[in-house]
Amino acid sequence: MLEYSFFSALIYQQLKLRPLKLVIVILSLVFLIFQIIYYFTPHKEKIDSLSIGLETILIFIFLFFFLYEEFKDVKGVPIYENYFFWISMGLFIYLGGSFFIYLGANTLEDPELVKYWFFTYIVEIIKNLLFISAIVVFSKNSKKTNTNQSLPNLDFMF
């Protein structure tokens, strides 16, 4: 739930359209209610695959909202110069690459699960590399904005 809250808040911050922000708030409240109900129902599973699957689908929907806004708003700046584009690509790859492994984790026996679990490490490494790219793009763009600031004219002529 903490990971979901962090990523949905980050995506919420990036969105500009109020209806899309409202959808994120409503779906997050529904997901919170689901999590509370699911927590108090008895179940015997190795991993909480239902919650992970629902969380992944919701984050995918929110990322599509972000990409929809970015592609709809045609600017002179390429999308790859936006640091959040790299974060969203990292999330897509990580969540998409580990989605079915987490969903099927309860149906596999432990030796079979260990055989496939390393795939999550591969997509996590790719996600981390894309997050590093986001940091580099962010720092490069922040240097550009700082150098273009004009200094105030403080000459006092009498």
C-alpha positions in Angstrom: 0.0 0.0 0.0 2.9 2.3 0.7 4.4 1.8 -2.7 1.0 2.4 -4.4 0.5 5.6 -2.4 3.9 6.9 -3.3 3.6 6.2 -7.1 0.0 7.4 -7.3 0.8 10.6 -5.5 3.8 11.1 -7.9 1.6 10.6 -10.9 -1.1 12.8 -9.5 1.4 15.6 -9.1 2.4 15.3 -12.8 -1.1 15.5 -14.2 -2.6 18.8 -15.3 -6.2 17.8 -16.1 -8.5 18.0 -13.1 -10.8 15.1 -14.2 -7.9 12.7 -14.4 -6.7 13.8 -11.0 -10.2 13.1 -9.7 -10.2 9.6 -11.2 -6.9 8.9 -9.4 -8.4 10.1 -6.1 -11.6 8.0 -6.5 -9.8 4.9 -7.6 -7.3 5.3 -4.7 -10.1 5.5 -2.2 -11.7 2.4 -3.7 -8.4 0.6 -3.6 -7.9 1.7 0.1 -11.3 0.3 1.0 -10.5 -2.9 -0.8 -7.2 -3.2 1.0 -8.9 -2.8 4.4 -11.6 -5.4 3.6 -9.0 -7.8 2.1 -6.8 -7.4 5.2 -9.5 -8.5 7.6 -10.6 -11.5 5.5 -8.9 -14.8 6.2 -6.7 -16.2 3.4 -3.8 -18.6 3.2 -1.4 -17.6 0.5 2.3 -17.3 0.0 2.0 -13.8 -1.4 -0.8 -11.3 -1.7 -1.2 -11.6 -5.4 -4.7 -10.2 -5.7 -3.7 -6.9 -4.1 -0.5 -6.8 -6.2 -2.4 -7.4 -9.4 -5.0 -4.7 -8.7 -2.3 -2.2 -7.6 -0.3 -2.9 -10.8 -3.4 -2.4 -13.0 -4.2 0.9 -11.3 -0.7 2.2 -11.6 -0.8 1.2 -15.3 -4.0 3.2 -15.8 -2.5 6.2 -14.0 0.7 6.0 -16.2 -1.5 5.9 -19.3 -3.2 9.1 -18.0 0.3 10.8 -17.8 1.3 9.6 -21.2 -2.1 10.7 -22.7 -1.5 14.2 -21.4 2.1 14.3 -22.6 1.3 13.2 -26.1 -1.8 15.4 -26.3 0.1 18.5 -25.3 2.5 19.1 -28.1 5.3 21.3 -27.0 8.7 22.1 -28.6 10.4 20.0 -25.9 10.7 16.2 -26.7 9.1 13.9 -24.2 12.4 12.2 -23.3 13.6 15.5 -21.7 10.9 15.2 -19.1 12.4 13.3 -16.1 9.0 11.7 -15.3 8.9 10.0 -18.7 11.9 7.9 -17.6 10.2 7.2 -14.2 7.1 6.1 -16.0 9.0 3.8 -18.4 10.8 2.3 -15.5 7.5 1.6 -13.7 6.0 0.1 -16.9 8.9 -2.2 -17.4 9.1 -3.3 -13.8 5.4 -3.7 -13.2 4.8 -5.4 -16.6 7.8 -7.7 -16.2 6.9 -8.9 -12.7 3.1 -8.8 -13.1 2.5 -12.4 -14.1 5.1 -13.8 -11.8 3.4 -12.2 -8.8 0.0 -13.3 -10.0 1.1 -16.9 -10.4 3.2 -17.1 -7.3 0.5 -18.8 -5.3 -0.1 -21.5 -7.9 3.6 -22.5 -8.2 5.5 -24.8 -5.8 8.6 -23.4 -4.1 11.2 -25.0 -6.5 9.2 -23.7 -9.5 8.9 -20.3 -8.0 12.6 -20.0 -7.4 13.2 -20.9 -11.0 11.3 -17.9 -12.3 11.9 -15.4 -9.5 15.1 -14.1 -11.0 13.1 -12.4 -13.8 11.9 -9.9 -11.2 15.5 -9.0 -10.5 16.2 -8.3 -14.2 13.3 -5.9 -14.6 14.1 -4.3 -11.3 17.6 -3.6 -12.5 16.2 -2.1 -15.7 13.8 0.0 -13.6 16.7 1.3 -11.5 18.7 2.2 -14.5 15.7 4.2 -15.9 15.3 5.9 -12.6 19.0 6.9 -12.7 18.3 8.3 -16.2 15.4 10.3 -14.7 17.8 11.8 -12.1 20.3 12.7 -14.8 17.6 14.4 -17.0 16.2 16.2 -14.0 19.6 17.5 -12.9 20.5 18.6 -16.5 17.2 20.4 -16.9 17.5 22.1 -13.5 20.9 23.4 -14.5 19.4 24.9 -17.7 16.6 26.7 -15.8 19.1 28.1 -13.2 21.4 29.5 -15.8 18.7 31.3 -17.7 17.5 33.3 -14.7 18.2 36.9 -15.0 19.7 38.8 -12.0 17.8 41.8 -10.7 19.1 45.2 -11.5 20.2 46.6 -8.2 21.9 49.7 -9.4 20.6 52.7 -7.5 21.3 55.8 -9.4 20.3 59.1 -7.9 
